[in-house]
Amino acid sequence: MIGYDDFAKVDIRVGRIVQAEPFPEARKPAIKLWVDFGGDLGVKKSSAQITAHYTPEGLLGRQVLAVVNFPPRQIGKVLSEVLVLGLPDAAGEVVLIGPGHEVPLGGKLF
């Protein structure tokens, strides 16, 4: 069990995918993402193993949730600045998490 203060340390924000490209250099099939969180956060890069359900073209404009306060991590040739969140489907493939309705960019999950 953790306390609310522990949960509050994880900064999860909503952003919009503004650019997506195949990432053929990745060890497992992945897509490079640029996510706009608005305001001071702006656009951040990430890499996601989401090719089972998504294409780069189909991701544009989609709102997603991401952890924005992890340190950047080098993934192949991409410096991933945020962790885009998802859940596994029945086959273990990632399904992205996002709001059910349009919300302002940068909104914090609580």
SERO-4910 file (N, C-alpha, C, O; in steps of 0.05 Angstrom, whole numbers):
BEGIN
 pado doro    nc1    nc2    nc3   cac1   cac2   cac3    cc1    cc2    cc3    oc1    oc2    oc3
  Met    A     17    -24      0      0      0      0     18     25      0     39     26     13
  Ile    A      9     45    -15     23     71    -15      3     92     -5    -21     89     -6
  Gly    A     14    114      3     -2    137     11     -8    155    -13      5    153    -33
  Tyr    A    -27    173     -9    -34    191    -31    -10    209    -39     -6    215    -62
  Asp    A      7    216    -19     30    232    -25     49    218    -44     61    231    -61
  Asp    A     51    191    -42     68    177    -62     56    178    -89     70    183   -109
  Phe    A     29    174    -92     15    176   -117     19    204   -129     23    207   -153
  Ala    A     17    224   -113     18    252   -122     45    259   -134     47    278   -150
  Lys    A     66    244   -128     93    249   -139     94    242   -169    111    252   -183
  Val    A     76    224   -178     76    216   -206     59    237   -221     35    238   -217
  Asp    A     72    252   -239     58    273   -254     48    262   -280     63    259   -299
  Ile    A     22    256   -281     10    245   -305     -7    267   -318    -25    277   -305
  Arg    A     -1    273   -343    -14    295   -357    -26    285   -383    -19    264   -393
  Val    A    -45    300   -393    -57    294   -419    -43    311   -441    -38    335   -437
  Gly    A    -38    298   -463    -26    312   -486    -38    302   -512    -53    282   -512
  Arg    A    -31    316   -534    -41    308   -560    -18    300   -578      2    314   -580
  Ile    A    -21    277   -591      0    268   -609     -1    286   -634    -21    287   -648
  Val    A     21    300   -639     22    319   -661     40    309   -684     40    319   -706
  Gln    A     56    288   -678     73    276   -699     79    247   -690     82    241   -667
  Ala    A     79    229   -710     84    201   -704     98    189   -729     91    194   -751
  Glu    A    119    174   -723    135    162   -745    143    133   -738    146    127   -714
  Pro    A    145    116   -757    155     89   -752    183     90   -739    198    109   -744
  Phe    A    189     71   -722    215     70   -709    228     43   -715    230     26   -697
  Pro    A    237     39   -740    247     13   -749    273      4   -734    279    -20   -734
  Glu    A    288     23   -723    313     16   -709    308      3   -681    327     -8   -670
  Ala    A    284      5   -671    278     -6   -645    280    -36   -644    276    -49   -665
  Arg    A    287    -48   -621    290    -77   -619    263    -90   -624    262   -111   -637
  Lys    A    241    -79   -613    214    -89   -618    200    -67   -634    205    -44   -631
  Pro    A    181    -75   -651    166    -55   -667    155    -32   -650    142    -37   -630
  Ala    A    161     -8   -658    153     15   -642    146     39   -661    152     38   -685
  Ile    A    135     59   -648    129     84   -662    141    107   -646    137    108   -622
  Lys    A    154    126   -660    164    150   -647    141    170   -645    126    174   -665
  Leu    A    137    182   -622    115    201   -617    125    228   -608    145    230   -594
  Trp    A    112    249   -617    115    276   -607     88    284   -596     68    284   -610
  Val    A     88    289   -569     63    295   -555     64    323   -545     82    331   -531
  Asp    A     43    339   -552     41    366   -543     24    368   -517      1    360   -517
  Phe    A     37    377   -496     23    380   -470     15    409   -465      4    415   -444
  Gly    A     20    427   -484     13    455   -481     30    468   -460     48    456   -448
  Gly    A     24    494   -455     36    509   -434     67    506   -432     80    505   -453
  Asp    A     77    505   -408    105    504   -403    118    477   -411    141    476   -417
  Leu    A    102    456   -411    113    430   -419    119    428   -448    139    417   -456
  Gly    A    101    439   -465    105    439   -494    105    411   -506     91    393   -496
  Val    A    121    407   -527    122    381   -541    144    364   -530    167    373   -528
  Lys    A    138    339   -524    158    320   -514    158    295   -532    137    288   -544
  Lys    A    181    282   -533    184    258   -550    181    233   -533    187    233   -509
  Ser    A    173    211   -547    171    185   -534    173    164   -555    170    169   -579
  Ser    A    177    139   -546    176    116   -563    157     97   -551    157     93   -526
  Ala    A    140     84   -567    120     66   -556    117     41   -573    116     43   -598
  Gln    A    115     18   -560    111     -7   -574     81    -12   -577     69    -27   -563
  Ile    A     70      2   -596     40      3   -600     32     -4   -628     10      2   -637
  Thr    A     49    -18   -643     44    -23   -671     22    -44   -676     12    -45   -699
  Ala    A     14    -59   -656     -7    -79   -661    -34    -66   -666    -50    -76   -682
  His    A    -39    -43   -653    -65    -30   -655    -65     -3   -669    -86      8   -676
  Tyr    A    -41      8   -674    -40     36   -683    -20     39   -706      0     24   -708
  Thr    A    -26     58   -724     -7     66   -745      0     95   -739    -15    109   -725
  Pro    A     23    104   -748     30    132   -744      9    152   -753      2    171   -739
  Glu    A     -3    146   -776    -23    165   -787    -48    165   -769    -61    186   -766
  Gly    A    -56    142   -759    -80    140   -742    -77    152   -714    -97    156   -701
  Leu    A    -53    158   -706    -48    169   -680    -50    199   -679    -54    211   -657
  Leu    A    -47    212   -701    -46    242   -702    -72    253   -691    -94    245   -699
  Gly    A    -69    272   -672    -92    285   -660   -104    271   -636   -121    282   -623
  Arg    A    -95    247   -630   -106    232   -608    -95    243   -581    -71    249   -579
  Gln    A   -112    245   -561   -104    253   -535    -96    228   -519   -110    207   -520
  Val    A    -73    230   -505    -62    207   -489    -53    217   -462    -49    241   -458
  Leu    A    -50    198   -443    -39    204   -417    -10    195   -416     -3    175   -428
  Ala    A      6    211   -402     35    204   -401     46    214   -374     38    234   -363
  Val    A     66    199   -364     81    208   -341    102    228   -352    118    221   -369
  Val    A    102    252   -341    120    273   -351    143    280   -333    159    297   -340
  Asn    A    145    267   -310    167    274   -291    187    251   -286    200    251   -265
  Phe    A    189    232   -305    211    213   -304    235    226   -318    231    243   -335
  Pro    A    259    218   -310    282    229   -325    282    218   -354    272    196   -359
  Pro    A    292    233   -373    294    224   -401    309    197   -402    327    192   -386
  Arg    A    301    180   -421    314    154   -425    320    149   -454    303    153   -472
  Gln    A    345    141   -459    353    136   -487    342    109   -496    348     88   -483
  Ile    A    327    109   -517    316     84   -528    325     84   -557    313     97   -575
  Gly    A    346     69   -562    358     69   -589    367     97   -595    382    109   -580
  Lys    A    359    108   -618    366    135   -626    347    156   -616    350    180   -623
  Val    A    327    148   -600    307    168   -590    312    173   -561    314    154   -545
  Leu    A    312    198   -553    313    205   -525    284    209   -516    271    229   -522
  Ser    A    274    189   -502    246    189   -493    243    207   -469    256    203   -448
  Glu    A    226    228   -471    223    248   -450    199    243   -432    197    253   -410
  Val    A    180    227   -441    156    220   -426    149    191   -430    158    178   -450
  Leu    A    133    180   -412    124    152   -414     94    153   -421     77    159   -403
  Val    A     87    147   -446     59    146   -454     47    121   -442     59     99   -444
  Leu    A     23    123   -430     11    101   -415     -8     84   -432    -22     95   -449
  Gly    A     -9     59   -426    -27     40   -439    -33     16   -421    -20     13   -400
  Leu    A    -51      0   -431    -59    -24   -417    -57    -48   -436    -60    -43   -461
  Pro    A    -51    -72   -427    -50    -95   -445    -78   -105   -452    -96   -106   -435
  Asp    A    -81   -112   -478   -106   -125   -486   -103   -155   -479    -84   -163   -466
  Ala    A   -123   -171   -487   -122   -200   -481    -97   -214   -491    -89   -234   -480
  Ala    A    -85   -203   -513    -61   -215   -524    -35   -203   -514    -14   -210   -522
  Gly    A    -38   -183   -495    -15   -170   -484     -5   -146   -500     16   -135   -494
  Glu    A    -20   -138   -521    -12   -115   -537    -23    -89   -525    -44    -89   -512
  Val    A     -8    -68   -527    -14    -43   -514    -38    -28   -527    -39    -25   -551
  Val    A    -56    -20   -509    -78     -2   -517    -74     24   -502    -72     23   -477
  Leu    A    -72     46   -516    -66     72   -503    -89     81   -485   -112     75   -489
  Ile    A    -81     96   -464   -100    108   -445   -103    137   -453    -84    151   -457
  Gly    A   -128    146   -454   -134    174   -459   -161    181   -447   -176    163   -440
  Pro    A   -167    207   -446   -193    215   -436   -216    207   -454   -212    204   -478
  Gly    A   -239    203   -443   -263    195   -458   -275    219   -473   -291    215   -491
  His    A   -268    243   -465   -278    268   -477   -254    286   -481   -233    283   -467
  Glu    A   -256    305   -499   -235    325   -503   -230    341   -478   -249    351   -466
  Val    A   -205    344   -469   -198    359   -446   -175    378   -453   -161    373   -472
  Pro    A   -171    399   -437   -149    417   -443   -122    404   -440   -118    387   -422
  Leu    A   -103    410   -458    -76    399   -457    -62    406   -431    -66    428   -421
  Gly    A    -47    387   -421    -31    392   -397    -47    386   -371    -35    387   -349
  Gly    A    -72    379   -373    -88    373   -349    -75    350   -334    -66    330   -346
  Lys    A    -74    352   -307    -61    332   -290    -82    312   -280   -103    320   -271
  Leu    A    -75    287   -281    -91    265   -271    -92    267   -240    -71    271   -228
  Phe    A   -116    265   -229   -118    264   -200   -139    245   -192   -144    241   -168
***
